[in-house]
Every structure is written in C-alpha cells, then in structure tokens.
Amino acid sequence: MMYGSRFFGPGGCFGGGFYGGWHFMMFGVVALVLIVIAVIVWTKKKHSVSTDSVSLNILKENFAKGLISEEEYLSRKNVLTRK
C-alpha cells in the first residue's frame, strides 16, 4: 500500500511529520528578518547619500561665494566623496 498512514498520517509528508507546520513558521521568520535587514540597509544608504549631497552643496556654495579657495574646495570634496 503506497499511500498508507505513512504518507498522509502521522509522520508522513502531509501529516505533520518533518514537513509539518514549523517549517512554514521558520520560512515566515526568515522572510521577516530579511525584510527588516533590507529596510535598515536601504534607510542607511538613503540617509548617507542625502547627507553627502547636502555637504557637497554647502561646499559648492562656499566656493561659489569665494569663501574658500579652489585647492581647499578640491581637498574637501575629495574627503567628502571618499568611501
């Protein structure tokens, strides 16, 4: 008997054995953790880009107003754009 109690019954594929409900719960936990990590990475990346662009804009404005020299501008720009 190929589809006896072992296939659908206790311990079988569809009966709550190895493929019971816990693997669905673990899949959900792993998916949730991956989503949280993706959101954290995305927000940090977005925040650092916006901070860098604000700093560069201020630096460009100071250079355009003549408050800093070209050498100082290039030096500070190098520091800000380094990763």
MMTF fields as JSON, N, C-alpha, C and O atoms, coordinates in Angstrom:
{
  "mmtfVersion": "1.0.0",
  "mmtfProducer": "UNKNOWN",
  "numBonds": 331,
  "numAtoms": 332,
  "numGroups": 83,
  "numChains": 1,
  "numModels": 1,
  "chainsPerModel": [1],
  "groupsPerChain": [83],
  "chainIdList": ["A"],
  "bondAtomList": [4, 2, 8, 6, 12, 10, 16, 14, 20, 18, 24, 22, 28, 26, 32, 30, 36, 34, 40, 38, 44, 42, 48, 46, 52, 50, 56, 54, 60, 58, 64, 62, 68, 66, 72, 70, 76, 74, 80, 78, 84, 82, 88, 86, 92, 90, 96, 94, 100, 98, 104, 102, 108, 106, 112, 110, 116, 114, 120, 118, 124, 122, 128, 126, 132, 130, 136, 134, 140, 138, 144, 142, 148, 146, 152, 150, 156, 154, 160, 158, 164, 162, 168, 166, 172, 170, 176, 174, 180, 178, 184, 182, 188, 186, 192, 190, 196, 194, 200, 198, 204, 202, 208, 206, 212, 210, 216, 214, 220, 218, 224, 222, 228, 226, 232, 230, 236, 234, 240, 238, 244, 242, 248, 246, 252, 250, 256, 254, 260, 258, 264, 262, 268, 266, 272, 270, 276, 274, 280, 278, 284, 282, 288, 286, 292, 290, 296, 294, 300, 298, 304, 302, 308, 306, 312, 310, 316, 314, 320, 318, 324, 322, 328, 326],
  "bondOrderList": [1, 1, 1, 1, 1, 1, 1, 1, 1, 1, 1, 1, 1, 1, 1, 1, 1, 1, 1, 1, 1, 1, 1, 1, 1, 1, 1, 1, 1, 1, 1, 1, 1, 1, 1, 1, 1, 1, 1, 1, 1, 1, 1, 1, 1, 1, 1, 1, 1, 1, 1, 1, 1, 1, 1, 1, 1, 1, 1, 1, 1, 1, 1, 1, 1, 1, 1, 1, 1, 1, 1, 1, 1, 1, 1, 1, 1, 1, 1, 1, 1, 1],
  "groupList": [{"groupName": "MET", "atomNameList": ["N", "CA", "C", "O"], "elementList": ["N", "C", "C", "O"], "formalChargeList": [0, 0, 0, 0], "bondAtomList": [1, 0, 2, 1, 3, 2], "bondOrderList": [1, 1, 2], "singleLetterCode": "M", "chemCompType": "L-PEPTIDE LINKING"}, {"groupName": "TYR", "atomNameList": ["N", "CA", "C", "O"], "elementList": ["N", "C", "C", "O"], "formalChargeList": [0, 0, 0, 0], "bondAtomList": [1, 0, 2, 1, 3, 2], "bondOrderList": [1, 1, 2], "singleLetterCode": "Y", "chemCompType": "L-PEPTIDE LINKING"}, {"groupName": "GLY", "atomNameList": ["N", "CA", "C", "O"], "elementList": ["N", "C", "C", "O"], "formalChargeList": [0, 0, 0, 0], "bondAtomList": [1, 0, 2, 1, 3, 2], "bondOrderList": [1, 1, 2], "singleLetterCode": "G", "chemCompType": "PEPTIDE LINKING"}, {"groupName": "SER", "atomNameList": ["N", "CA", "C", "O"], "elementList": ["N", "C", "C", "O"], "formalChargeList": [0, 0, 0, 0], "bondAtomList": [1, 0, 2, 1, 3, 2], "bondOrderList": [1, 1, 2], "singleLetterCode": "S", "chemCompType": "L-PEPTIDE LINKING"}, {"groupName": "ARG", "atomNameList": ["N", "CA", "C", "O"], "elementList": ["N", "C", "C", "O"], "formalChargeList": [0, 0, 0, 0], "bondAtomList": [1, 0, 2, 1, 3, 2], "bondOrderList": [1, 1, 2], "singleLetterCode": "R", "chemCompType": "L-PEPTIDE LINKING"}, {"groupName": "PHE", "atomNameList": ["N", "CA", "C", "O"], "elementList": ["N", "C", "C", "O"], "formalChargeList": [0, 0, 0, 0], "bondAtomList": [1, 0, 2, 1, 3, 2], "bondOrderList": [1, 1, 2], "singleLetterCode": "F", "chemCompType": "L-PEPTIDE LINKING"}, {"groupName": "PRO", "atomNameList": ["N", "CA", "C", "O"], "elementList": ["N", "C", "C", "O"], "formalChargeList": [0, 0, 0, 0], "bondAtomList": [1, 0, 2, 1, 3, 2], "bondOrderList": [1, 1, 2], "singleLetterCode": "P", "chemCompType": "L-PEPTIDE LINKING"}, {"groupName": "CYS", "atomNameList": ["N", "CA", "C", "O"], "elementList": ["N", "C", "C", "O"], "formalChargeList": [0, 0, 0, 0], "bondAtomList": [1, 0, 2, 1, 3, 2], "bondOrderList": [1, 1, 2], "singleLetterCode": "C", "chemCompType": "L-PEPTIDE LINKING"}, {"groupName": "TRP", "atomNameList": ["N", "CA", "C", "O"], "elementList": ["N", "C", "C", "O"], "formalChargeList": [0, 0, 0, 0], "bondAtomList": [1, 0, 2, 1, 3, 2], "bondOrderList": [1, 1, 2], "singleLetterCode": "W", "chemCompType": "L-PEPTIDE LINKING"}, {"groupName": "HIS", "atomNameList": ["N", "CA", "C", "O"], "elementList": ["N", "C", "C", "O"], "formalChargeList": [0, 0, 0, 0], "bondAtomList": [1, 0, 2, 1, 3, 2], "bondOrderList": [1, 1, 2], "singleLetterCode": "H", "chemCompType": "L-PEPTIDE LINKING"}, {"groupName": "VAL", "atomNameList": ["N", "CA", "C", "O"], "elementList": ["N", "C", "C", "O"], "formalChargeList": [0, 0, 0, 0], "bondAtomList": [1, 0, 2, 1, 3, 2], "bondOrderList": [1, 1, 2], "singleLetterCode": "V", "chemCompType": "L-PEPTIDE LINKING"}, {"groupName": "ALA", "atomNameList": ["N", "CA", "C", "O"], "elementList": ["N", "C", "C", "O"], "formalChargeList": [0, 0, 0, 0], "bondAtomList": [1, 0, 2, 1, 3, 2], "bondOrderList": [1, 1, 2], "singleLetterCode": "A", "chemCompType": "L-PEPTIDE LINKING"}, {"groupName": "LEU", "atomNameList": ["N", "CA", "C", "O"], "elementList": ["N", "C", "C", "O"], "formalChargeList": [0, 0, 0, 0], "bondAtomList": [1, 0, 2, 1, 3, 2], "bondOrderList": [1, 1, 2], "singleLetterCode": "L", "chemCompType": "L-PEPTIDE LINKING"}, {"groupName": "ILE", "atomNameList": ["N", "CA", "C", "O"], "elementList": ["N", "C", "C", "O"], "formalChargeList": [0, 0, 0, 0], "bondAtomList": [1, 0, 2, 1, 3, 2], "bondOrderList": [1, 1, 2], "singleLetterCode": "I", "chemCompType": "L-PEPTIDE LINKING"}, {"groupName": "THR", "atomNameList": ["N", "CA", "C", "O"], "elementList": ["N", "C", "C", "O"], "formalChargeList": [0, 0, 0, 0], "bondAtomList": [1, 0, 2, 1, 3, 2], "bondOrderList": [1, 1, 2], "singleLetterCode": "T", "chemCompType": "L-PEPTIDE LINKING"}, {"groupName": "LYS", "atomNameList": ["N", "CA", "C", "O"], "elementList": ["N", "C", "C", "O"], "formalChargeList": [0, 0, 0, 0], "bondAtomList": [1, 0, 2, 1, 3, 2], "bondOrderList": [1, 1, 2], "singleLetterCode": "K", "chemCompType": "L-PEPTIDE LINKING"}, {"groupName": "ASP", "atomNameList": ["N", "CA", "C", "O"], "elementList": ["N", "C", "C", "O"], "formalChargeList": [0, 0, 0, 0], "bondAtomList": [1, 0, 2, 1, 3, 2], "bondOrderList": [1, 1, 2], "singleLetterCode": "D", "chemCompType": "L-PEPTIDE LINKING"}, {"groupName": "ASN", "atomNameList": ["N", "CA", "C", "O"], "elementList": ["N", "C", "C", "O"], "formalChargeList": [0, 0, 0, 0], "bondAtomList": [1, 0, 2, 1, 3, 2], "bondOrderList": [1, 1, 2], "singleLetterCode": "N", "chemCompType": "L-PEPTIDE LINKING"}, {"groupName": "GLU", "atomNameList": ["N", "CA", "C", "O"], "elementList": ["N", "C", "C", "O"], "formalChargeList": [0, 0, 0, 0], "bondAtomList": [1, 0, 2, 1, 3, 2], "bondOrderList": [1, 1, 2], "singleLetterCode": "E", "chemCompType": "L-PEPTIDE LINKING"}],
  "groupTypeList": [0, 0, 1, 2, 3, 4, 5, 5, 2, 6, 2, 2, 7, 5, 2, 2, 2, 5, 1, 2, 2, 8, 9, 5, 0, 0, 5, 2, 10, 10, 11, 12, 10, 12, 13, 10, 13, 11, 10, 13, 10, 8, 14, 15, 15, 15, 9, 3, 10, 3, 14, 16, 3, 10, 3, 12, 17, 13, 12, 15, 18, 17, 5, 11, 15, 2, 12, 13, 3, 18, 18, 18, 1, 12, 3, 4, 15, 17, 10, 12, 14, 4, 15],
  "groupIdList": [1, 2, 3, 4, 5, 6, 7, 8, 9, 10, 11, 12, 13, 14, 15, 16, 17, 18, 19, 20, 21, 22, 23, 24, 25, 26, 27, 28, 29, 30, 31, 32, 33, 34, 35, 36, 37, 38, 39, 40, 41, 42, 43, 44, 45, 46, 47, 48, 49, 50, 51, 52, 53, 54, 55, 56, 57, 58, 59, 60, 61, 62, 63, 64, 65, 66, 67, 68, 69, 70, 71, 72, 73, 74, 75, 76, 77, 78, 79, 80, 81, 82, 83],
  "secStructList": [7, 6, 6, 1, 2, 2, 2, 2, 1, 6, 6, 1, 6, 6, 6, 6, 1, 6, 6, 1, 6, 2, 2, 2, 2, 2, 2, 2, 2, 2, 2, 2, 2, 2, 2, 2, 2, 2, 2, 2, 2, 2, 2, 2, 2, 2, 2, 2, 2, 2, 2, 2, 2, 2, 2, 2, 2, 2, 2, 2, 2, 2, 2, 2, 2, 6, 1, 1, 7, 2, 2, 2, 2, 2, 2, 2, 2, 2, 2, 2, 2, 7, 7],
  "xCoordList": [0.845, 0.0, 0.904, 1.606, 0.872, 1.775, 1.339, 2.188, 0.064, -0.432, -1.117, -2.275, -0.411, -0.964, -0.853, -0.767, -0.854, -0.834, 0.494, 0.567, 1.519, 2.811, 2.841, 3.607, 2.035, 2.063, 1.195, 1.632, -0.019, -0.928, -1.081, -1.576, -0.678, -0.89, 0.249, 1.027, 0.352, 1.391, 2.784, 3.099, 3.606, 4.977, 5.131, 6.26, 4.077, 4.16, 4.349, 4.432, 4.415, 4.651, 3.557, 3.853, 2.312, 1.209, 0.566, -0.447, 1.13, 0.505, 1.117, 0.774, 2.007, 2.579, 3.913, 4.38, 4.545, 5.854, 6.929, 6.842, 7.929, 9.028, 8.53, 9.042, 7.549, 7.006, 5.763, 4.804, 5.775, 4.643, 4.588, 5.141, 3.937, 3.727, 4.933, 4.97, 5.925, 7.055, 7.874, 8.434, 7.971, 8.795, 8.143, 8.847, 6.811, 6.144, 6.412, 6.602, 6.427, 6.716, 8.167, 8.416, 9.107, 10.508, 10.685, 11.469, 9.976, 10.031, 9.554, 10.147, 8.493, 7.975, 8.954, 9.125, 9.602, 10.575, 11.776, 12.245, 12.262, 13.399, 13.014, 13.795, 11.832, 11.376, 11.267, 11.665, 10.743, 10.618, 11.983, 12.172, 12.925, 14.277, 14.924, 15.564, 14.769, 15.334, 14.711, 15.406, 13.42, 12.751, 13.267, 13.522, 13.424, 13.924, 15.348, 15.674, 16.191, 17.566, 17.575, 18.334, 16.74, 16.678, 16.241, 16.792, 15.269, 14.802, 15.9, 16.092, 16.613, 17.695, 18.795, 19.267, 19.207, 20.257, 19.798, 20.569, 18.558, 18.029, 17.984, 18.363, 17.523, 17.423, 18.802, 18.999, 19.753, 21.102, 21.741, 22.387, 21.559, 22.126, 21.49, 22.19, 20.18, 19.48, 19.908, 20.095, 20.062, 20.461, 21.879, 22.132, 22.802, 24.182, 24.282, 25.072, 23.499, 23.521, 22.995, 23.58, 21.902, 21.347, 22.285, 22.398, 22.955, 23.905, 25.081, 25.528, 25.583, 26.701, 26.314, 27.09, 25.13, 24.734, 24.533, 24.852, 24.015, 23.855, 25.23, 25.43, 26.158, 27.504, 28.187, 28.846, 28.034, 28.633, 27.989, 28.683, 26.695, 26.024, 26.523, 26.739, 26.703, 27.235, 28.656, 29.021, 29.448, 30.821, 30.838, 31.639, 29.956, 29.878, 29.462, 29.993, 28.512, 28.071, 29.195, 29.381, 29.945, 31.066, 32.126, 32.714, 32.368, 33.332, 32.811, 33.567, 31.532, 30.94, 30.937, 31.101, 30.754, 30.759, 32.173, 32.353, 33.17, 34.555, 35.054, 36.071, 34.358, 34.766, 35.936, 36.671, 36.112, 37.219, 37.915, 37.308, 39.188, 39.956, 39.655, 39.005, 40.144, 39.926, 40.627, 40.078, 41.818, 42.556, 41.819, 41.72, 41.31, 40.568, 39.271, 38.879, 38.614, 37.395, 37.667, 36.95, 38.71, 39.031, 39.445, 39.096, 40.189, 40.611, 39.416, 39.317, 38.506, 37.324, 36.388, 35.78, 36.274, 35.429, 35.961, 35.187, 37.279, 37.912, 37.554, 37.214, 37.631, 37.329, 35.855, 35.543, 34.965, 33.529, 33.109, 32.203, 33.752, 33.342, 34.073, 33.752, 35.048, 35.741, 34.808, 33.989, 34.913, 34.075, 34.925, 34.407],
  "yCoordList": [-1.157, 0.0, 1.239, 1.513, 1.962, 3.071, 4.315, 5.024, 4.585, 5.777, 5.41, 5.759, 4.726, 4.319, 5.432, 6.609, 5.058, 6.037, 6.804, 7.872, 6.28, 6.945, 8.155, 9.086, 8.167, 9.291, 10.448, 11.599, 10.146, 11.188, 11.202, 12.183, 10.16, 10.046, 10.629, 11.437, 10.227, 10.756, 10.462, 9.319, 11.484, 11.299, 11.332, 11.273, 11.421, 11.446, 12.855, 13.811, 12.979, 14.268, 15.275, 16.439, 14.848, 15.77, 15.613, 16.253, 14.788, 14.505, 15.213, 14.892, 16.16, 16.899, 16.37, 16.751, 15.507, 14.987, 16.019, 17.151, 15.645, 16.552, 17.804, 18.902, 17.633, 18.78, 19.335, 19.72, 19.376, 19.887, 21.405, 22.021, 21.993, 23.426, 24.264, 25.443, 23.713, 24.519, 25.073, 26.161, 24.364, 24.882, 26.1, 26.975, 26.178, 27.373, 28.557, 29.684, 28.295, 29.343, 29.821, 31.026, 28.923, 29.302, 30.097, 31.045, 29.726, 30.479, 31.905, 32.851, 32.065, 33.397, 34.215, 35.408, 33.588, 34.286, 34.727, 35.858, 33.852, 34.184, 35.307, 36.236, 35.238, 36.294, 37.624, 38.657, 37.616, 38.842, 39.434, 40.647, 38.596, 39.067, 39.68, 40.728, 39.05, 39.592, 40.924, 41.821, 41.066, 42.34, 43.431, 44.55, 43.122, 44.11, 44.53, 45.716, 43.573, 43.891, 44.772, 45.738, 44.445, 45.246, 46.68, 47.62, 46.852, 48.201, 48.982, 50.167, 48.343, 49.013, 49.448, 50.582, 48.558, 48.888, 50.015, 50.929, 49.958, 50.969, 52.338, 53.336, 52.392, 53.683, 54.259, 55.47, 53.421, 53.912, 54.45, 55.498, 53.729, 54.155, 55.466, 56.369, 55.577, 56.79, 57.967, 59.075, 57.735, 58.794, 59.272, 60.476, 58.358, 58.758, 59.512, 60.45, 59.124, 59.831, 61.246, 62.189, 61.41, 62.747, 63.624, 64.817, 63.076, 63.842, 64.284, 65.427, 63.378, 63.717, 64.812, 65.738, 64.716, 65.713, 67.076, 68.093, 67.127, 68.399, 69.007, 70.205, 68.202, 68.694, 69.205, 70.245, 68.487, 68.919, 70.209, 71.072, 70.357, 71.585, 72.79, 73.864, 72.608, 73.694, 74.045, 75.218, 73.013, 73.239, 73.995, 74.911, 73.613, 74.304, 75.76, 76.651, 75.992, 77.364, 78.208, 79.356, 77.648, 78.382, 78.704, 79.786, 77.767, 78.013, 79.071, 79.94, 79.004, 79.975, 81.384, 82.369, 81.478, 82.787, 83.324, 84.486, 82.486, 82.922, 82.811, 83.41, 82.058, 81.906, 80.941, 81.022, 80.033, 79.073, 79.065, 79.391, 78.69, 78.647, 77.355, 76.441, 77.314, 76.122, 74.904, 73.803, 75.098, 73.981, 73.428, 72.216, 74.341, 73.914, 73.202, 72.202, 73.749, 73.117, 71.69, 70.762, 71.519, 70.181, 69.231, 68.051, 69.743, 68.909, 68.43, 67.246, 69.347, 68.97, 68.073, 67.156, 68.34, 67.485, 66.058, 65.103, 65.913, 64.576, 63.857, 62.674, 64.578, 63.976, 63.539, 62.453, 64.387, 64.075, 62.936, 62.172, 62.817, 61.787, 60.47, 59.496, 60.414, 59.155, 58.173, 58.566, 56.912, 55.866, 54.915, 53.968],
  "zCoordList": [0.0, 0.0, 0.0, 0.974, -1.089, -1.279, -0.497, 0.045, -0.43, 0.244, 1.558, 1.787, 2.386, 3.675, 4.696, 4.345, 5.933, 7.01, 7.055, 7.662, 6.433, 6.457, 5.532, 5.775, 4.487, 3.552, 4.045, 4.044, 4.461, 4.921, 6.437, 6.993, 7.099, 8.542, 9.351, 8.843, 10.596, 11.482, 10.945, 10.614, 10.861, 10.413, 8.914, 8.426, 8.174, 6.718, 6.192, 6.963, 4.887, 4.258, 4.59, 4.859, 4.577, 4.785, 6.152, 6.437, 6.985, 8.262, 9.442, 10.58, 9.228, 10.341, 10.799, 11.872, 10.033, 10.398, 10.116, 10.59, 9.358, 9.042, 8.32, 8.54, 7.477, 6.75, 7.437, 6.769, 8.713, 9.476, 9.425, 8.514, 10.378, 10.357, 10.72, 10.369, 11.406, 11.866, 10.731, 10.862, 9.609, 8.518, 7.876, 7.371, 7.884, 7.381, 8.31, 7.852, 9.604, 10.567, 10.403, 10.444, 10.223, 10.035, 8.748, 8.712, 7.703, 6.454, 6.688, 6.17, 7.459, 7.77, 8.584, 8.335, 9.557, 10.391, 9.549, 9.679, 8.705, 7.841, 6.885, 6.682, 6.302, 5.4, 6.135, 5.597, 7.34, 8.127, 8.456, 8.36, 8.84, 9.152, 7.912, 8.01, 6.754, 5.518, 5.149, 4.672, 5.36, 5.074, 6.003, 5.559, 7.28, 8.243, 7.879, 7.926, 7.518, 7.126, 5.875, 5.802, 4.897, 3.675, 3.964, 3.393, 4.834, 5.184, 5.905, 5.631, 6.812, 7.54, 6.58, 6.652, 5.685, 4.721, 3.805, 3.513, 3.351, 2.438, 3.1, 2.487, 4.349, 5.021, 5.343, 5.238, 5.73, 5.998, 4.728, 4.742, 3.639, 2.362, 1.916, 1.458, 2.045, 1.645, 2.513, 2.009, 3.804, 4.72, 4.413, 4.418, 4.148, 3.876, 2.565, 2.454, 1.57, 0.294, 0.467, -0.065, 1.198, 1.385, 2.2, 1.917, 3.196, 3.998, 3.145, 3.239, 2.309, 1.44, 0.454, 0.221, -0.122, -1.112, -0.463, -1.079, 0.758, 1.465, 1.741, 1.539, 2.194, 2.482, 1.222, 1.249, 0.127, -1.137, -1.626, -2.164, -1.455, -1.878, -1.083, -1.643, 0.215, 1.046, 0.604, 0.521, 0.325, -0.127, -1.454, -1.636, -2.38, -3.679, -3.503, -4.166, -2.607, -2.353, -1.773, -2.176, -0.831, -0.243, -1.29, -1.273, -2.198, -3.273, -4.238, -4.672, -4.574, -5.497, -4.891, -5.611, -3.583, -2.913, -2.714, -2.351, -2.951, -2.79, -1.365, -1.016, -0.545, 0.855, 1.023, 2.008, 0.07, 0.114, -1.243, -2.263, -1.246, -2.492, -3.259, -2.751, -4.485, -5.321, -4.723, -4.73, -4.214, -3.613, -2.391, -2.201, -1.573, -0.389, -0.794, -0.193, -1.835, -2.338, -2.808, -2.435, -3.63, -4.15, -3.034, -3.059, -2.055, -0.933, -0.12, 0.204, 0.211, 0.993, 0.203, 0.756, -1.099, -1.955, -1.976, -1.924, -2.052, -2.003, -0.715, -0.725, 0.387, 1.701, 1.757, 2.245, 1.256, 1.328, 0.403, 0.736, -0.743, -1.71, -1.533, -2.214, -0.636, -0.362, 0.306, 1.136, -0.036, 0.578, 1.365, 1.956]
}
